[in-house]
C-alpha cells in the first residue's frame, strides 16, 4: 500500500513539474516576452588600426534609435540595425542576429585599403574590392601612394594590380615611396633609397621590369653608389638605361 502511495505522489509531482515547465516556457521564455539584455559587438581586424571600437558601434545604434537593449527580442529588427551600420562607408559588411540567450550579436567587417590616390578627382583609398573609399579621420595606412593623372577606372584596374604587387613584395614595399602616373599612363617611381627616379613606362609587365631593376640594384648600384644616376629607365626590353647625375 505504501509503495503504491509513493508511486502516485511521485507521478503527481512529475506531472506538476512538466506542467509548470510548460507554463514557464510559454509565458516567460517565449521570444515575444524575452527582453534584450545586451549587444555583443565583434569587429573583424584589419592590418593597422580598426576604424571603430565596440563603443562606437553601440553609440551609433543609440543615435539612430535602433539600440535594442530593453526591447522585446521579437520587436528588434536586425535588418534595421544592419541597414544603419552599412550607411558608414568604412564598413564593408555588417551582420546582426538574435541569440537564444536573449542578446543581439553584431559583427562588423571593415574595408581594407590597398592603394592611396591623390589626383584631380580627389584624395581617396582603393580598397581590397577595388572600390573607392573615403580617407578615415585620424588614420593613416602604410600602402602604396599614387598621384598624377589617375581616374577611378585606372585606379581600380591596372594601377591596383601594380600596387598590390608592391604591397605583397617585401623588398618593393619598403623601397618604393611613391607612384606617379603621366598623361600617357606611364609610371615613374620615387624610391626610398637613392636620389634617382625610376621610369617604369607602362605597367602591364611590371614584374619583369622590377626583376630587372632588382638585379641592377644588386650588381650595379651596390658597387658604384646609389646617387650616381638621376634616372633609371626600364621602358626598353632587356635594357636598363641610366642617366648620369649632372654635377656641373
PyMOL commands that set and color helices and strands:
alter all, ss='L'
color gray80, all
select helices_A, chain A and resi 2-27+54-63+73-75+78-86+152-155+158-168+170-175+206-224
alter helices_A, ss='H'
color red, helices_A
select strands_A, chain A and resi 39-43+91-98+104-110+113-119+122-127+132-133+144-148+176-181+187-191+197-201+229-233+241-244
alter strands_A, ss='S'
color yellow, strands_A
deselect
rebuild
show_as cartoon
